[in-house]
Amino acid sequence: MKRKQILFTLLLIAGLCLVGAALVLQKHGVPDKTGGMLMGLGSGMFTASAATLLTLRQERKNPAAARQNEISLKDERNIAMRNRAKALAGDVLQWAVLAAAWVAIGLGASLWIVLLAVGVFVAKSLLELYLLLQYQKTM
């Protein structure tokens, strides 16, 4: 627990440093892409670390609730529900990517954008087929 707290505190500080670097570099004429990348990484690290530190604090304050959360994370029924939700989200995302390809065609976007979207669709379908065959062998 203490190691996690130290790690996420360091990540929080690193995130703040990246945000500060982005702000300083912006004034010195560094390209916007670099500043935007630093700002995005820094703010993401900061918020993720802050959220984790708050969660760790809540677990320390209320150990009974932390144990209950740990039990519910390992419960087979909850695992099955999470896996089913992930599978459905993957299906929805797959068709959304294909719809985006159609919209890109309709808007006259570059061919590489359309092919990239179709490639993602096909790659997800092939990965799904591969995993299905692997699971059928093992289960």
Buried (B, 14 or more C-beta within 10 A) or exposed (E): EEEEBEEBBEBBEBBBBBBEBBEEBBEEEBEEEEBEEBBEBBBEBBEBBBEBBEBBEEBEEEEEEBEEBEEEEEEEEEEEEEEEEEEEEEEEEBEEBBEBBEEBBEEEBEEEBBEBBBEBBEEBEEEBEEEEEEEEEEE
